[in-house]
Amino acid sequence: MSVEDDIGATGRVIQAAAAVIALMPSLALLSGAVPMPPSFSDLIKVVTFFLTLGTILLVFMVRNQIRTMSTRLVAILSVGSMLIGCVAAISFYFFSSQHLIRITRGSKIETYVVPLSPSRRISEQVDSYFGNYPEALVGSPQRELLQQWMAEESTSASVTMIVLLAIANTFLAGAIVAGAWKIASAERQKAAPGANPASG
């Protein structure tokens, strides 16, 4: 096997590995490793997976444009995309830690969403437990009503989590795949006789 063949094979491995890595956050969602609002759980899994897959396919479709871009420009765009994705992922983590409550009842885990702006009826119930939602959800005589009210008012918080997850997955996947594609293309161009790849 020639050096050019070796480099080409290495490039394909890099691209395939990047695609697999880009899919990992979505696979974590599908496996239930990431806590999510129960009423939107299936929707989040499907939307996030197809957004990530769509991002990978989009990068594949514009691969020729990426190949002709300077390495510096692709690096800047990839780093910027990675930063946006990381900020969105961190924001989701902190937001979900404040708005998702998981309570274990025997072998069953129940998940509840704290509304962005809890109504007075919810606040009154939780204030009796010094603002402790888990204790109110377990110990309040009106816990079933509290659970119902929280479910009715959870849409805005749930949508916020969906948007943050979608942004995080899309930008992280785009950064990983586009960067890997450029690296692989640059290596193949270097190996090509008389090549003069754009490097910025």
C-alpha positions in Angstrom: 0.0 0.0 0.0 1.4 3.4 -1.0 1.8 6.4 1.3 -1.1 8.1 -0.4 -3.3 5.1 0.2 -2.3 5.1 3.9 -3.0 8.8 4.3 -6.4 8.4 2.5 -7.3 5.5 4.8 -6.3 7.5 7.8 -8.4 10.4 6.6 -11.5 8.2 6.3 -10.9 6.8 9.8 -10.7 10.4 11.2 -13.9 11.3 9.5 -15.7 8.2 10.6 -14.4 8.6 14.2 -15.6 12.2 14.3 -19.1 11.2 13.1 -19.3 8.6 15.9 -18.0 11.0 18.5 -20.5 13.7 17.3 -23.4 11.2 17.8 -22.4 10.3 21.4 -24.4 13.1 23.1 -27.5 12.0 21.2 -26.8 8.4 22.1 -26.5 9.4 25.8 -29.9 11.0 25.6 -31.4 7.9 23.9 -30.0 5.7 26.6 -31.4 7.8 29.4 -28.0 8.9 30.8 -29.1 12.6 30.7 -32.1 13.6 32.9 -34.9 15.2 30.9 -38.4 16.5 31.5 -40.7 13.5 31.5 -43.5 15.0 29.3 -41.0 15.8 26.5 -38.6 12.9 27.0 -39.3 11.0 23.8 -39.6 14.3 21.7 -36.2 15.5 23.0 -34.5 12.2 22.2 -35.9 12.1 18.6 -35.4 15.7 17.8 -31.8 15.8 19.2 -30.8 12.7 17.4 -32.0 13.8 14.0 -30.6 17.3 14.5 -27.2 15.8 15.2 -27.5 13.4 12.2 -28.7 16.3 10.1 -25.7 18.3 11.1 -23.3 15.5 10.1 -25.1 15.1 6.7 -24.9 18.9 6.2 -21.2 18.9 6.7 -20.9 16.0 4.3 -22.9 17.9 1.7 -20.7 21.0 1.9 -17.4 19.0 2.1 -16.1 20.6 -1.1 -16.6 24.1 0.3 -14.9 23.0 3.5 -12.0 21.6 1.5 -11.4 24.9 -0.3 -11.6 27.0 2.9 -8.3 27.9 4.6 -7.3 25.8 7.6 -7.3 28.9 9.8 -10.8 29.9 8.9 -12.1 26.3 9.5 -10.3 26.3 12.8 -11.8 29.6 13.9 -15.3 28.4 12.9 -14.8 25.1 14.6 -13.6 26.7 17.8 -16.4 29.2 17.8 -19.0 26.4 17.2 -17.4 24.4 20.0 -17.6 27.3 22.4 -21.2 27.9 21.6 -22.0 24.2 22.1 -20.1 24.1 25.4 -21.9 27.2 26.7 -25.2 25.7 25.7 -24.3 22.3 27.3 -23.1 24.0 30.6 -26.3 26.2 30.6 -28.4 23.0 30.2 -26.6 21.3 33.1 -27.1 24.2 35.5 -30.6 24.9 34.3 -31.7 21.3 34.6 -30.1 20.9 38.0 -32.3 23.7 39.2 -35.5 22.8 37.3 -35.5 19.0 37.3 -36.3 17.1 40.4 -35.9 13.3 40.6 -37.6 11.4 43.5 -37.1 7.8 44.1 -40.2 5.8 45.2 -39.1 2.2 45.8 -37.6 1.0 42.5 -39.3 3.8 40.5 -37.7 7.2 39.8 -40.2 10.1 39.2 -39.1 13.3 37.5 -40.8 16.6 38.0 -40.1 20.0 36.4 -40.0 23.2 38.4 -41.7 26.0 36.3 -39.8 29.1 35.3 -42.3 31.3 37.2 -44.2 29.1 39.7 -47.8 30.3 40.3 -48.9 31.4 43.7 -50.6 28.1 44.4 -47.3 26.2 43.8 -45.3 28.7 45.8 -47.7 28.5 48.8 -47.3 24.7 48.9 -43.5 24.8 48.6 -43.1 27.7 51.0 -44.5 25.5 53.7 -41.4 23.4 53.3 -39.0 26.4 53.1 -38.8 26.2 49.3 -37.8 22.5 49.3 -39.6 21.0 46.3 -38.6 17.4 46.9 -39.9 17.5 50.5 -43.1 19.2 49.3 -43.6 16.7 46.6 -43.2 13.8 49.0 -44.7 15.2 52.3 -47.4 17.7 51.3 -51.0 16.5 52.0 -51.7 18.1 48.6 -48.8 16.6 46.8 -50.9 15.1 44.0 -52.3 18.6 43.3 -48.8 20.1 43.5 -47.6 17.5 41.0 -50.5 18.3 38.7 -49.9 22.1 38.9 -46.2 21.7 38.2 -47.0 19.6 35.2 -49.4 22.2 33.9 -46.9 25.0 34.3 -43.8 23.1 33.1 -43.9 23.9 29.4 -41.6 27.0 29.4 -38.9 25.3 31.5 -39.1 22.1 29.3 -38.9 24.1 26.1 -35.8 26.0 27.5 -34.1 22.7 28.1 -35.0 21.4 24.6 -33.6 24.5 23.0 -30.3 24.4 25.0 -29.8 20.7 24.2 -30.5 21.2 20.5 -28.0 24.1 20.4 -25.4 22.1 22.3 -25.7 19.0 20.1 -25.9 20.9 16.8 -22.9 23.1 17.4 -20.7 20.5 19.0 -21.4 18.0 16.3 -20.8 20.6 13.6 -17.5 21.6 15.1 -16.2 18.0 15.5 -17.2 16.8 12.1 -16.2 19.9 10.1 -12.8 20.1 11.9 -12.1 16.4 11.3 -13.2 16.7 7.7 -10.8 19.6 7.1 -7.9 17.7 8.8 -8.5 14.6 6.7 -8.8 16.7 3.5 -5.6 18.6 4.3 -3.7 15.4 4.8 -4.9 14.0 1.5 -4.0 17.2 -0.2 -0.4 17.1 1.2 0.0 13.6 -0.1 -1.2 14.5 -3.6 1.6 15.2 -6.1 2.0 18.9 -6.7 -0.7 19.8 -4.2 -0.9 23.3 -2.8 -3.6 23.2 -0.2 -5.0 26.4 1.2 -3.7 26.9 4.7 -4.5 30.5 5.4 
